[in-house]
Structure formats: C-alpha cells, structure tokens
Amino acid sequence: MNTQAQSGGNSGILKAIVIVLGLALLGLGYYTYRDHKELQSQNLLLADQKEQMINELDGLKVDYDNKIKENSELSGKVDEAKKRIDDLIKEISKQKKITGAVIHKYKREIAKLKAQRDELYKVADSLRLLNEQITMENDTLKTNLSRQKQFNDTLLDKNEKLSKTLNKAKILYPTNIVGTGVKIRSSGKVIETSRKWRTQQIRVCFTVPKNDILEYGKQDFYIRVVNPKGVVLGSQDQIDVDGSSVKISSSEEVVYENKALQVCSFVKPADRKKDIVKGDYTIEIYQNGVKVGSSHMILK
C-alpha cells in the first residue's frame, strides 16, 4: 500500500516537472522569437536611417549646387565640402553592420556639414548683397561719369566755340582795300596811274578798324597781289594758311593802339616788263593765317 502510494507520488512529481519544463521551454521560445523580431525590426530601422542619411547628404550637395556655387569667391570651400560629403556617402554605403553608435557618429558628421552649409549660406548672401550694392554703385558711377562727360563735352564745345569767337574777334578785318598802279619819281613822290606801261609798283592801301577786344601791340598784315596771268608779284615769301603754304607779295607790321589806322604797302615786281600786264589784278590780305580781305584793280 505504501509502495503504491509512493510510486503514485513520484509519478505526480515527474509530471509536474515535465509541465514546468514545458512551460519554461515555451516561455524561452516566446522570448527568443520576440527578441528575434525586435532585432529584425531594429536592423530594418537602422538600415532605414542609413538610407535617410545618404539621402540627406545628397540633398546637401544639391543645396551647394543651387544656392552657393554661383559665388565664385566660395568655390574652394564649396568643392571642399562636396568632397567631404562624397567621402561620407561612400563610407556610410560601405557599412555592412549598422549600429546605433555608428548612426550617432554619422549624424554628428552630417550636423557639422549642415552647420557649415548654413554658415556658407550667410556668407553667400552677404557677398550677393555686397555685389548687388557694388553693381548699383558702379551703375550710378557710370551714369554720373556719362553725365559728367556729356557736360564736359558740352563745356569743351562751348569753350572751343567761345575761343574761336574770341580769336575771330581779335582778328582785324581791313576795310577800304584799294590797289593802284604807281610811279615813284626820284624825289620820292608817288604818282598814281592806271596804265600798265607807266606802272612801276603796285600800292595797296587799307584801313585797320577799331577793335575793343584786341590788346595794344604789334600786328602783322600780309599782302598778296596776283596779276592776270596768275603770277604772284613781290617778295615771294610764304605763310601758312589752314595748313597750306601761300606765297605773299609784301608784309606790314603796324603798332595797333585800339583805333582806326590807315596802312599802305608797296609791291615791287621782280620783272616789271614781264609781270606788269594789262588786266584784272587780285589783291588779298592775310592776318594770323586767315584771309581777312580781298579786292581787285585793273591796269589798262
């Protein structure tokens, strides 16, 4: 009886142990399965974060290209930052086993790159505003210079015109220009004649008018007498008129005292018989390289 009771008790204990072990195995299997699922989920999350970091780095490169690359002053720093981004993308892509520590490390690197990007943004904006200001100032300066040049050109033109007017006003334009043939006796007496055979010289007389602008001093007048054959009588000296050389017959230096003055000049032909001919003679008077008067005379 006791043996049967003892045997039954042992069997119950054994069953209880089996049940407990079974439950323990079930619990261990459950926790093992749960841990495996959590590990899978964590690995997927880490892999997703890895992909996000790569996409984030690609976005940083796009930011540099779109917003900072146009600033040539920052090209060196931009190229350096983009190279660091490319290196980091390669480094992250090569990571086969991603852990939380690795993710944290790379996120710190990405944060540094973002901070550098933001700083370059500020510098780029400052440079852009500075360039815009410089461009605006240059445009204003160009406009002012253009206006000043126009003003200077206008002023120069006015000054040139005024100078020409003053120079012209300073030129004495003779009046009453009269040419006559003359014969000069041994006594010095001058006899006028209109006959070519009696004419020894040509006398040219003219009146120098009063000019309030012209200063007191010496003034030179040049007389040119051309016979009907086109021969210039007299000295054959030359003066410059508008860049051309002009032969003259005689010259007279007068002391101008700002009042009307009568001037006469005698032109002696080189060969009286050859140069004094019948016909119309042209008389021209020059001063300061300008023809200031002309007239005609006729010898019979």
Phi and psi restraints in degrees (value plus and minus 20) as a CYANA .aco file:
   2 ASN   PHI     -86.3   -46.3
   2 ASN   PSI     -56.8   -16.8
   3 THR   PHI     -85.7   -45.7
   3 THR   PSI     -61.4   -21.4
   4 GLN   PHI     -86.5   -46.5
   4 GLN   PSI     -58.1   -18.1
   5 ALA   PHI     -88.2   -48.2
   5 ALA   PSI     -59.9   -19.9
   6 GLN   PHI     -85.5   -45.5
   6 GLN   PSI     -61.4   -21.4
   7 SER   PHI     -83.8   -43.8
   7 SER   PSI     -60.6   -20.6
   8 GLY   PHI     -87.3   -47.3
   8 GLY   PSI     -55.9   -15.9
   9 GLY   PHI     -87.2   -47.2
   9 GLY   PSI     -62.4   -22.4
  10 ASN   PHI     -82.8   -42.8
  10 ASN   PSI     -59.6   -19.6
  11 SER   PHI     -83.8   -43.8
  11 SER   PSI     -57.4   -17.4
  12 GLY   PHI     -87.6   -47.6
  12 GLY   PSI     -58.7   -18.7
  13 ILE   PHI     -84.6   -44.6
  13 ILE   PSI     -61.6   -21.6
  14 LEU   PHI     -83.4   -43.4
  14 LEU   PSI     -62.0   -22.0
  15 LYS   PHI     -82.1   -42.1
  15 LYS   PSI     -61.8   -21.8
  16 ALA   PHI     -82.6   -42.6
  16 ALA   PSI     -61.0   -21.0
  17 ILE   PHI     -83.6   -43.6
  17 ILE   PSI     -63.8   -23.8
  18 VAL   PHI     -80.3   -40.3
  18 VAL   PSI     -62.9   -22.9
  19 ILE   PHI     -83.8   -43.8
  19 ILE   PSI     -63.9   -23.9
  20 VAL   PHI     -82.6   -42.6
  20 VAL   PSI     -65.5   -25.5
  21 LEU   PHI     -82.7   -42.7
  21 LEU   PSI     -58.9   -18.9
  22 GLY   PHI     -83.4   -43.4
  22 GLY   PSI     -63.9   -23.9
  23 LEU   PHI     -84.2   -44.2
  23 LEU   PSI     -58.2   -18.2
  24 ALA   PHI     -83.2   -43.2
  24 ALA   PSI     -62.2   -22.2
  25 LEU   PHI     -84.6   -44.6
  25 LEU   PSI     -60.6   -20.6
  26 LEU   PHI     -82.0   -42.0
  26 LEU   PSI     -64.1   -24.1
  27 GLY   PHI     -83.1   -43.1
  27 GLY   PSI     -62.4   -22.4
  28 LEU   PHI     -83.7   -43.7
  28 LEU   PSI     -60.1   -20.1
  29 GLY   PHI     -84.0   -44.0
  29 GLY   PSI     -60.1   -20.1
  30 TYR   PHI     -83.2   -43.2
  30 TYR   PSI     -67.8   -27.8
  31 TYR   PHI     -86.5   -46.5
  31 TYR   PSI     -55.4   -15.4
  32 THR   PHI     -85.3   -45.3
  32 THR   PSI     -63.8   -23.8
  33 TYR   PHI     -83.0   -43.0
  33 TYR   PSI     -61.8   -21.8
  34 ARG   PHI     -85.0   -45.0
  34 ARG   PSI     -62.8   -22.8
  35 ASP   PHI     -83.9   -43.9
  35 ASP   PSI     -57.4   -17.4
  36 HIS   PHI     -84.6   -44.6
  36 HIS   PSI     -63.1   -23.1
  37 LYS   PHI     -83.7   -43.7
  37 LYS   PSI     -62.4   -22.4
  38 GLU   PHI     -83.7   -43.7
  38 GLU   PSI     -59.8   -19.8
  39 LEU   PHI     -84.7   -44.7
  39 LEU   PSI     -62.3   -22.3
  40 GLN   PHI     -80.6   -40.6
  40 GLN   PSI     -64.8   -24.8
  41 SER   PHI     -83.4   -43.4
  41 SER   PSI     -61.4   -21.4
  42 GLN   PHI     -85.6   -45.6
  42 GLN   PSI     -60.2   -20.2
  43 ASN   PHI     -84.4   -44.4
  43 ASN   PSI     -59.3   -19.3
  44 LEU   PHI     -84.7   -44.7
  44 LEU   PSI     -60.3   -20.3
  45 LEU   PHI     -84.3   -44.3
  45 LEU   PSI     -63.0   -23.0
  46 LEU   PHI     -85.2   -45.2
  46 LEU   PSI     -60.2   -20.2
  47 ALA   PHI     -84.7   -44.7
  47 ALA   PSI     -58.0   -18.0
  48 ASP   PHI     -86.0   -46.0
  48 ASP   PSI     -60.5   -20.5
  49 GLN   PHI     -84.8   -44.8
  49 GLN   PSI     -55.8   -15.8
  50 LYS   PHI     -80.9   -40.9
  50 LYS   PSI     -65.9   -25.9
  51 GLU   PHI     -84.3   -44.3
  51 GLU   PSI     -59.5   -19.5
  52 GLN   PHI     -82.8   -42.8
  52 GLN   PSI     -60.4   -20.4
  53 MET   PHI     -83.7   -43.7
  53 MET   PSI     -60.3   -20.3
  54 ILE   PHI     -84.7   -44.7
  54 ILE   PSI     -63.5   -23.5
  55 ASN   PHI     -82.9   -42.9
  55 ASN   PSI     -57.8   -17.8
  56 GLU   PHI     -84.1   -44.1
  56 GLU   PSI     -60.5   -20.5
  57 LEU   PHI     -87.5   -47.5
  57 LEU   PSI     -60.1   -20.1
  58 ASP   PHI     -80.9   -40.9
  58 ASP   PSI     -58.8   -18.8
  59 GLY   PHI     -84.0   -44.0
  59 GLY   PSI     -55.8   -15.8
  60 LEU   PHI     -82.3   -42.3
  60 LEU   PSI     -60.6   -20.6
  61 LYS   PHI     -82.5   -42.5
  61 LYS   PSI     -60.9   -20.9
  62 VAL   PHI     -83.7   -43.7
  62 VAL   PSI     -59.8   -19.8
  63 ASP   PHI     -79.9   -39.9
  63 ASP   PSI     -64.4   -24.4
  64 TYR   PHI     -81.4   -41.4
  64 TYR   PSI     -63.1   -23.1
  65 ASP   PHI     -86.7   -46.7
  65 ASP   PSI     -59.5   -19.5
  66 ASN   PHI    -102.8   -62.8
  66 ASN   PSI     -53.6   -13.6
  67 LYS   PHI    -134.4   -94.4
  67 LYS   PSI     -38.7     1.3
  68 ILE   PHI    -141.7  -101.7
  68 ILE   PSI     -45.6    -5.6
  69 LYS   PHI     -79.0   -39.0
  69 LYS   PSI     -50.9   -10.9
  70 GLU   PHI     -86.0   -46.0
  70 GLU   PSI     -37.1     2.9
  71 ASN   PHI    -109.2   -69.2
  71 ASN   PSI      82.3   122.3
  72 SER   PHI     -83.1   -43.1
  72 SER   PSI     -47.2    -7.2
  73 GLU   PHI     -84.4   -44.4
  73 GLU   PSI     -44.1    -4.1
  74 LEU   PHI    -125.7   -85.7
  74 LEU   PSI     -11.5    28.5
  75 SER   PHI     -79.0   -39.0
  75 SER   PSI     -57.8   -17.8
  76 GLY   PHI     -83.3   -43.3
  76 GLY   PSI     -67.1   -27.1
  77 LYS   PHI     -87.7   -47.7
  77 LYS   PSI     -55.8   -15.8
  78 VAL   PHI     -85.0   -45.0
  78 VAL   PSI     -66.5   -26.5
  79 ASP   PHI     -81.9   -41.9
  79 ASP   PSI     -59.3   -19.3
  80 GLU   PHI     -84.0   -44.0
  80 GLU   PSI     -64.3   -24.3
  81 ALA   PHI     -85.4   -45.4
  81 ALA   PSI     -61.9   -21.9
  82 LYS   PHI     -85.9   -45.9
  82 LYS   PSI     -55.1   -15.1
  83 LYS   PHI     -86.0   -46.0
  83 LYS   PSI     -61.2   -21.2
  84 ARG   PHI     -82.5   -42.5
  84 ARG   PSI     -58.0   -18.0
  85 ILE   PHI     -84.6   -44.6
  85 ILE   PSI     -66.7   -26.7
  86 ASP   PHI     -80.0   -40.0
  86 ASP   PSI     -63.2   -23.2
  87 ASP   PHI     -82.8   -42.8
  87 ASP   PSI     -60.4   -20.4
  88 LEU   PHI     -88.3   -48.3
  88 LEU   PSI     -58.2   -18.2
  89 ILE   PHI     -82.0   -42.0
  89 ILE   PSI     -64.8   -24.8
  90 LYS   PHI     -82.0   -42.0
  90 LYS   PSI     -61.5   -21.5
  91 GLU   PHI     -84.8   -44.8
  91 GLU   PSI     -63.3   -23.3
  92 ILE   PHI     -88.0   -48.0
  92 ILE   PSI     -60.6   -20.6
  93 SER   PHI     -82.5   -42.5
  93 SER   PSI     -51.4   -11.4
  94 LYS   PHI     -98.0   -58.0
  94 LYS   PSI     -34.4     5.6
  95 GLN   PHI     -89.9   -49.9
  95 GLN   PSI      92.9   132.9
  96 LYS   PHI    -105.7   -65.7
  96 LYS   PSI     -54.8   -14.8
  97 LYS   PHI    -132.7   -92.7
  97 LYS   PSI      89.7   129.7
  98 ILE   PHI    -119.9   -79.9
  98 ILE   PSI     107.4   147.4
  99 THR   PHI    -138.7   -98.7
  99 THR   PSI     149.1   189.1
 100 GLY   PHI     -81.2   -41.2
 100 GLY   PSI     -56.4   -16.4
 101 ALA   PHI     -85.7   -45.7
 101 ALA   PSI     -60.3   -20.3
 102 VAL   PHI     -86.0   -46.0
 102 VAL   PSI     -64.2   -24.2
 103 ILE   PHI     -78.8   -38.8
 103 ILE   PSI     -64.8   -24.8
 104 HIS   PHI     -82.1   -42.1
 104 HIS   PSI     -60.9   -20.9
 105 LYS   PHI     -80.9   -40.9
 105 LYS   PSI     -67.5   -27.5
 106 TYR   PHI     -91.3   -51.3
 106 TYR   PSI     -52.2   -12.2
 107 LYS   PHI     -84.8   -44.8
 107 LYS   PSI     -55.1   -15.1
 108 ARG   PHI     -83.8   -43.8
 108 ARG   PSI     -60.2   -20.2
 109 GLU   PHI     -84.3   -44.3
 109 GLU   PSI     -62.2   -22.2
 110 ILE   PHI     -85.0   -45.0
 110 ILE   PSI     -58.7   -18.7
 111 ALA   PHI     -81.9   -41.9
 111 ALA   PSI     -59.2   -19.2
 112 LYS   PHI     -83.4   -43.4
 112 LYS   PSI     -63.2   -23.2
 113 LEU   PHI     -84.1   -44.1
 113 LEU   PSI     -58.6   -18.6
 114 LYS   PHI     -85.5   -45.5
 114 LYS   PSI     -61.7   -21.7
 115 ALA   PHI     -83.2   -43.2
 115 ALA   PSI     -59.7   -19.7
 116 GLN   PHI     -85.4   -45.4
 116 GLN   PSI     -60.4   -20.4
 117 ARG   PHI     -80.9   -40.9
 117 ARG   PSI     -66.4   -26.4
 118 ASP   PHI     -82.1   -42.1
 118 ASP   PSI     -57.3   -17.3
 119 GLU   PHI     -86.6   -46.6
 119 GLU   PSI     -60.7   -20.7
 120 LEU   PHI     -87.5   -47.5
 120 LEU   PSI     -52.5   -12.5
 121 TYR   PHI     -77.2   -37.2
 121 TYR   PSI     -68.2   -28.2
 122 LYS   PHI     -81.9   -41.9
 122 LYS   PSI     -64.1   -24.1
 123 VAL   PHI     -83.5   -43.5
 123 VAL   PSI     -62.5   -22.5
 124 ALA   PHI     -82.5   -42.5
 124 ALA   PSI     -61.9   -21.9
 125 ASP   PHI     -83.7   -43.7
 125 ASP   PSI     -61.8   -21.8
 126 SER   PHI     -82.8   -42.8
 126 SER   PSI     -63.1   -23.1
 127 LEU   PHI     -85.5   -45.5
 127 LEU   PSI     -58.8   -18.8
 128 ARG   PHI     -83.8   -43.8
 128 ARG   PSI     -65.7   -25.7
 129 LEU   PHI     -83.5   -43.5
 129 LEU   PSI     -59.6   -19.6
 130 LEU   PHI     -84.4   -44.4
 130 LEU   PSI     -63.5   -23.5
 131 ASN   PHI     -84.0   -44.0
 131 ASN   PSI     -59.7   -19.7
 132 GLU   PHI     -83.6   -43.6
 132 GLU   PSI     -60.4   -20.4
 133 GLN   PHI     -85.8   -45.8
 133 GLN   PSI     -63.6   -23.6
 134 ILE   PHI     -82.9   -42.9
 134 ILE   PSI     -62.7   -22.7
 135 THR   PHI     -81.4   -41.4
 135 THR   PSI     -63.1   -23.1
 136 MET   PHI     -83.6   -43.6
 136 MET   PSI     -63.2   -23.2
 137 GLU   PHI     -85.1   -45.1
 137 GLU   PSI     -59.1   -19.1
 138 ASN   PHI     -84.7   -44.7
 138 ASN   PSI     -61.3   -21.3
 139 ASP   PHI     -82.8   -42.8
 139 ASP   PSI     -62.8   -22.8
 140 THR   PHI     -83.8   -43.8
 140 THR   PSI     -62.2   -22.2
 141 LEU   PHI     -83.7   -43.7
 141 LEU   PSI     -62.7   -22.7
 142 LYS   PHI     -82.3   -42.3
 142 LYS   PSI     -61.8   -21.8
 143 THR   PHI     -83.1   -43.1
 143 THR   PSI     -64.7   -24.7
 144 ASN   PHI     -84.3   -44.3
 144 ASN   PSI     -60.6   -20.6
 145 LEU   PHI     -84.9   -44.9
 145 LEU   PSI     -59.4   -19.4
 146 SER   PHI     -83.8   -43.8
 146 SER   PSI     -63.7   -23.7
 147 ARG   PHI     -85.1   -45.1
 147 ARG   PSI     -60.8   -20.8
 148 GLN   PHI     -84.6   -44.6
 148 GLN   PSI     -58.9   -18.9
 149 LYS   PHI     -85.0   -45.0
 149 LYS   PSI     -62.0   -22.0
 150 GLN   PHI     -81.9   -41.9
 150 GLN   PSI     -62.4   -22.4
 151 PHE   PHI     -83.3   -43.3
 151 PHE   PSI     -64.9   -24.9
 152 ASN   PHI     -83.0   -43.0
 152 ASN   PSI     -62.2   -22.2
 153 ASP   PHI     -82.7   -42.7
 153 ASP   PSI     -62.7   -22.7
 154 THR   PHI     -83.5   -43.5
 154 THR   PSI     -64.0   -24.0
 155 LEU   PHI     -84.5   -44.5
 155 LEU   PSI     -61.5   -21.5
 156 LEU   PHI     -83.2   -43.2
 156 LEU   PSI     -62.3   -22.3
 157 ASP   PHI     -82.0   -42.0
 157 ASP   PSI     -63.3   -23.3
 158 LYS   PHI     -84.2   -44.2
 158 LYS   PSI     -60.8   -20.8
 159 ASN   PHI     -84.6   -44.6
 159 ASN   PSI     -60.7   -20.7
 160 GLU   PHI     -83.6   -43.6
 160 GLU   PSI     -63.5   -23.5
 161 LYS   PHI     -84.7   -44.7
 161 LYS   PSI     -60.9   -20.9
 162 LEU   PHI     -85.3   -45.3
 162 LEU   PSI     -60.9   -20.9
 163 SER   PHI     -83.0   -43.0
 163 SER   PSI     -62.7   -22.7
 164 LYS   PHI     -84.0   -44.0
 164 LYS   PSI     -59.9   -19.9
 165 THR   PHI     -83.7   -43.7
 165 THR   PSI     -63.4   -23.4
 166 LEU   PHI     -85.9   -45.9
 166 LEU   PSI     -63.1   -23.1
 167 ASN   PHI     -82.5   -42.5
 167 ASN   PSI     -60.4   -20.4
 168 LYS   PHI     -85.6   -45.6
 168 LYS   PSI     -58.3   -18.3
 169 ALA   PHI     -88.3   -48.3
 169 ALA   PSI     -46.2    -6.2
 170 LYS   PHI    -101.4   -61.4
 170 LYS   PSI     -28.9    11.1
 171 ILE   PHI    -103.4   -63.4
 171 ILE   PSI     116.6   156.6
 172 LEU   PHI    -114.4   -74.4
 172 LEU   PSI      99.0   139.0
 173 TYR   PHI    -119.4   -79.4
 173 TYR   PSI      85.5   125.5
 174 PRO   PHI     -83.9   -43.9
 174 PRO   PSI     131.8   171.8
 175 THR   PHI    -142.1  -102.1
 175 THR   PSI     150.6   190.6
 176 ASN   PHI      32.3    72.3
 176 ASN   PSI      30.1    70.1
 177 ILE   PHI     -98.4   -58.4
 177 ILE   PSI      99.1   139.1
 178 VAL   PHI    -152.5  -112.5
 178 VAL   PSI     107.9   147.9
 179 GLY   PHI    -133.7   -93.7
 179 GLY   PSI     117.4   157.4
 180 THR   PHI    -163.4  -123.4
 180 THR   PSI     132.1   172.1
 181 GLY   PHI     -99.5   -59.5
 181 GLY   PSI     121.8   161.8
 182 VAL   PHI    -156.3  -116.3
 182 VAL   PSI     133.9   173.9
 183 LYS   PHI    -140.3  -100.3
 183 LYS   PSI     112.6   152.6
 184 ILE   PHI    -132.3   -92.3
 184 ILE   PSI      97.5   137.5
 185 ARG   PHI     -99.0   -59.0
 185 ARG   PSI     147.8   187.8
 186 SER   PHI     -82.6   -42.6
 186 SER   PSI     -44.3    -4.3
 187 SER   PHI     -97.4   -57.4
 187 SER   PSI     -29.9    10.1
 188 GLY   PHI      75.7   115.7
 188 GLY   PSI     -24.7    15.3
 189 LYS   PHI     -89.7   -49.7
 189 LYS   PSI     115.4   155.4
 190 VAL   PHI    -122.5   -82.5
 190 VAL   PSI     105.5   145.5
 191 ILE   PHI    -136.5   -96.5
 191 ILE   PSI     103.7   143.7
 192 GLU   PHI     -95.3   -55.3
 192 GLU   PSI     128.4   168.4
 193 THR   PHI    -175.0  -135.0
 193 THR   PSI     130.3   170.3
 194 SER   PHI    -128.7   -88.7
 194 SER   PSI     -12.8    27.2
 195 ARG   PHI    -116.3   -76.3
 195 ARG   PSI     114.7   154.7
 196 LYS   PHI     -90.7   -50.7
 196 LYS   PSI     -53.5   -13.5
 197 TRP   PHI     -93.2   -53.2
 197 TRP   PSI     -39.4     0.6
 198 ARG   PHI    -115.0   -75.0
 198 ARG   PSI     -33.9     6.1
 199 THR   PHI     -96.9   -56.9
 199 THR   PSI     106.7   146.7
 200 GLN   PHI    -123.2   -83.2
 200 GLN   PSI     -58.0   -18.0
 201 GLN   PHI    -160.4  -120.4
 201 GLN   PSI     147.4   187.4
 202 ILE   PHI    -129.2   -89.2
 202 ILE   PSI     105.9   145.9
 203 ARG   PHI    -123.8   -83.8
 203 ARG   PSI     109.8   149.8
 204 VAL   PHI    -137.3   -97.3
 204 VAL   PSI     100.9   140.9
 205 CYS   PHI    -139.1   -99.1
 205 CYS   PSI     125.9   165.9
 206 PHE   PHI    -175.5  -135.5
 206 PHE   PSI     144.0   184.0
 207 THR   PHI    -127.1   -87.1
 207 THR   PSI     105.3   145.3
 208 VAL   PHI    -106.9   -66.9
 208 VAL   PSI     100.1   140.1
 209 PRO   PHI     -98.3   -58.3
 209 PRO   PSI     147.3   187.3
 210 LYS   PHI     -94.0   -54.0
 210 LYS   PSI     121.6   161.6
 211 ASN   PHI    -162.6  -122.6
 211 ASN   PSI      92.4   132.4
 212 ASP   PHI     -93.2   -53.2
 212 ASP   PSI     -41.0    -1.0
 213 ILE   PHI    -101.0   -61.0
 213 ILE   PSI     -56.7   -16.7
 214 LEU   PHI     -89.9   -49.9
 214 LEU   PSI     118.1   158.1
 215 GLU   PHI    -100.6   -60.6
 215 GLU   PSI     140.6   180.6
 216 TYR   PHI     -84.5   -44.5
 216 TYR   PSI     124.9   164.9
 217 GLY   PHI     130.7   170.7
 217 GLY   PSI    -192.9  -152.9
 218 LYS   PHI    -100.0   -60.0
 218 LYS   PSI     121.7   161.7
 219 GLN   PHI    -153.0  -113.0
 219 GLN   PSI     115.6   155.6
 220 ASP   PHI    -124.7   -84.7
 220 ASP   PSI     114.7   154.7
 221 PHE   PHI    -141.5  -101.5
 221 PHE   PSI     119.2   159.2
 222 TYR   PHI    -138.6   -98.6
 222 TYR   PSI     109.4   149.4
 223 ILE   PHI    -129.9   -89.9
 223 ILE   PSI     117.3   157.3
 224 ARG   PHI    -148.6  -108.6
 224 ARG   PSI     102.3   142.3
 225 VAL   PHI    -139.7   -99.7
 225 VAL   PSI     103.8   143.8
 226 VAL   PHI    -137.3   -97.3
 226 VAL   PSI     104.9   144.9
 227 ASN   PHI     -97.6   -57.6
 227 ASN   PSI     153.5   193.5
 228 PRO   PHI     -78.9   -38.9
 228 PRO   PSI     -40.8    -0.8
 229 LYS   PHI    -108.0   -68.0
 229 LYS   PSI     -20.8    19.2
 230 GLY   PHI      66.9   106.9
 230 GLY   PSI      -8.1    31.9
 231 VAL   PHI    -109.3   -69.3
 231 VAL   PSI     110.6   150.6
 232 VAL   PHI    -101.6   -61.6
 232 VAL   PSI     101.8   141.8
 233 LEU   PHI    -102.6   -62.6
 233 LEU   PSI     144.2   184.2
 234 GLY   PHI      71.4   111.4
 234 GLY   PSI    -164.6  -124.6
 235 SER   PHI     -87.8   -47.8
 235 SER   PSI     -48.7    -8.7
 236 GLN   PHI      48.7    88.7
 236 GLN   PSI      -5.7    34.3
 237 ASP   PHI     -84.9   -44.9
 237 ASP   PSI     144.1   184.1
 238 GLN   PHI    -146.1  -106.1
 238 GLN   PSI     125.9   165.9
 239 ILE   PHI    -149.5  -109.5
 239 ILE   PSI     142.3   182.3
 240 ASP   PHI    -114.8   -74.8
 240 ASP   PSI     106.7   146.7
 241 VAL   PHI    -150.4  -110.4
 241 VAL   PSI      89.1   129.1
 242 ASP   PHI      33.2    73.2
 242 ASP   PSI      21.9    61.9
 243 GLY   PHI      63.1   103.1
 243 GLY   PSI     -20.0    20.0
 244 SER   PHI    -134.3   -94.3
 244 SER   PSI     128.5   168.5
 245 SER   PHI    -106.6   -66.6
 245 SER   PSI     109.0   149.0
 246 VAL   PHI    -144.2  -104.2
 246 VAL   PSI     109.0   149.0
 247 LYS   PHI     -95.2   -55.2
 247 LYS   PSI     121.5   161.5
 248 ILE   PHI    -142.8  -102.8
 248 ILE   PSI     146.3   186.3
 249 SER   PHI    -119.3   -79.3
 249 SER   PSI     -56.4   -16.4
 250 SER   PHI    -182.2  -142.2
 250 SER   PSI     150.7   190.7
 251 SER   PHI    -161.5  -121.5
 251 SER   PSI     132.4   172.4
 252 GLU   PHI    -155.5  -115.5
 252 GLU   PSI     107.7   147.7
 253 GLU   PHI    -121.1   -81.1
 253 GLU   PSI     104.7   144.7
 254 VAL   PHI    -143.1  -103.1
 254 VAL   PSI     133.0   173.0
 255 VAL   PHI    -116.1   -76.1
 255 VAL   PSI      90.4   130.4
 256 TYR   PHI    -108.7   -68.7
 256 TYR   PSI     107.7   147.7
 257 GLU   PHI    -140.6  -100.6
 257 GLU   PSI      11.0    51.0
 258 ASN   PHI      40.9    80.9
 258 ASN   PSI      20.5    60.5
 259 LYS   PHI    -172.8  -132.8
 259 LYS   PSI     140.2   180.2
 260 ALA   PHI     -78.6   -38.6
 260 ALA   PSI     123.0   163.0
 261 LEU   PHI    -163.2  -123.2
 261 LEU   PSI     114.4   154.4
 262 GLN   PHI    -112.4   -72.4
 262 GLN   PSI     109.5   149.5
 263 VAL   PHI    -148.4  -108.4
 263 VAL   PSI     117.7   157.7
 264 CYS   PHI    -150.5  -110.5
 264 CYS   PSI     123.8   163.8
 265 SER   PHI    -155.8  -115.8
 265 SER   PSI     121.7   161.7
 266 PHE   PHI    -127.6   -87.6
 266 PHE   PSI     111.8   151.8
 267 VAL   PHI    -131.8   -91.8
 267 VAL   PSI      97.5   137.5
 268 LYS   PHI    -122.4   -82.4
 268 LYS   PSI     101.2   141.2
 269 PRO   PHI     -89.5   -49.5
 269 PRO   PSI     129.3   169.3
 270 ALA   PHI     -87.3   -47.3
 270 ALA   PSI     -59.3   -19.3
 271 ASP   PHI    -153.3  -113.3
 271 ASP   PSI      80.4   120.4
 272 ARG   PHI     -77.1   -37.1
 272 ARG   PSI     -67.8   -27.8
 273 LYS   PHI     -85.7   -45.7
 273 LYS   PSI     -53.2   -13.2
 274 LYS   PHI    -106.2   -66.2
 274 LYS   PSI     -58.0   -18.0
 275 ASP   PHI    -112.1   -72.1
 275 ASP   PSI     -47.3    -7.3
 276 ILE   PHI    -109.2   -69.2
 276 ILE   PSI      85.8   125.8
 277 VAL   PHI    -148.3  -108.3
 277 VAL   PSI     147.7   187.7
 278 LYS   PHI     -91.9   -51.9
 278 LYS   PSI     129.9   169.9
 279 GLY   PHI     107.3   147.3
 279 GLY   PSI    -185.2  -145.2
 280 ASP   PHI    -113.6   -73.6
 280 ASP   PSI     103.2   143.2
 281 TYR   PHI    -123.3   -83.3
 281 TYR   PSI     119.0   159.0
 282 THR   PHI    -119.3   -79.3
 282 THR   PSI     113.6   153.6
 283 ILE   PHI    -139.1   -99.1
 283 ILE   PSI     109.4   149.4
 284 GLU   PHI    -150.2  -110.2
 284 GLU   PSI     126.0   166.0
 285 ILE   PHI    -146.0  -106.0
 285 ILE   PSI     115.3   155.3
 286 TYR   PHI    -143.6  -103.6
 286 TYR   PSI     127.2   167.2
 287 GLN   PHI    -167.0  -127.0
 287 GLN   PSI     112.9   152.9
 288 ASN   PHI      32.6    72.6
 288 ASN   PSI      20.7    60.7
 289 GLY   PHI      53.8    93.8
 289 GLY   PSI      -5.1    34.9
 290 VAL   PHI    -146.2  -106.2
 290 VAL   PSI     117.2   157.2
 291 LYS   PHI     -96.6   -56.6
 291 LYS   PSI      98.3   138.3
 292 VAL   PHI    -127.3   -87.3
 292 VAL   PSI     -23.4    16.6
 293 GLY   PHI    -198.4  -158.4
 293 GLY   PSI     139.3   179.3
 294 SER   PHI    -172.9  -132.9
 294 SER   PSI     140.1   180.1
 295 SER   PHI    -181.3  -141.3
 295 SER   PSI    -198.7  -158.7
 296 HIS   PHI    -156.9  -116.9
 296 HIS   PSI     136.6   176.6
 297 MET   PHI    -164.5  -124.5
 297 MET   PSI     136.8   176.8
 298 ILE   PHI    -148.1  -108.1
 298 ILE   PSI     112.4   152.4
 299 LEU   PHI    -129.1   -89.1
 299 LEU   PSI     118.3   158.3
